[in-house]
């Protein structure tokens, strides 16, 4: 399918992580120009980009996602490089450790988690909208697009990580509000959320390697397997497409193997050895 994304410029926050790199590869395959954001891992991101066949269509920008002025500067740098930014993916986030009940949670951790996962997405959306206000809609009628990367924690909750769950839940309200605001800037602009479940990334791997965790987390999934970063990236590309998703906005797409808020499988029934072999292949 021709997704009509060729020639679009896409800014991806948190591009140095597993899902971020998969997003970069997926959008690059559609012929997009890429503005890839990093923070603490900016230098490794630059080295990775330099080794890609599409490196001439990409630039890297650095910013603390919790700093709105730094995020604004990153978007302006992308605009200076490519002329405009059509698509933004608010992917940057952090899952804090260790587990902690709310009454035992350090207030500083709660503030930091919300600042990165919720406010960071809001600053990303704000900078993208400001760019639309400066540049105006594309002349070809292909509407701009914003995708917020949420989490099933924001839908079902997550004991021991209420700070993360409440931040990701907030993205639903942000999306529902922004879909009605962005059309003042571009009548075909759209805003959607993609909610991954358990996905094999460097951030999730330490938790998944604990004995019994794979069996526990897959007991609520109809498709009893873990997502790959590519699974998330393809869903984002589909929602960003002005062809495939032209009339889709304000929606939340959960990419979690049919996860429910209840157990679908008896304890101990997962073939952990098979799943771990697939983990080793990634």
Secondary structure, 3 states (H helix, E strand, C coil): CCCCCCCCEEEECCCCCHHHHHHHHHHHHCCCEEEEEECCCHHHHHHHHHCCCCHHHEEEEECCCCCHHHHHHHHHHHHHHHCCCCEEEECCCCCCCCCCCHHHCCHHHHHHHHHHHHHHHHHHHHHHHHHHHHHCCCCCCCCCEEEEECCCHHHHCCCCCHHHHHHHHHHHHHHHHHHHHHHHCCCCCEEEEEEECCEECHHHHHHHCCCCHHHHHHCCCCCCCCEEHHHHHHHHHHHHCCCCCCCCCCCEEEECCCCCCCCCCCCCCCCHHHHHHHHHHC
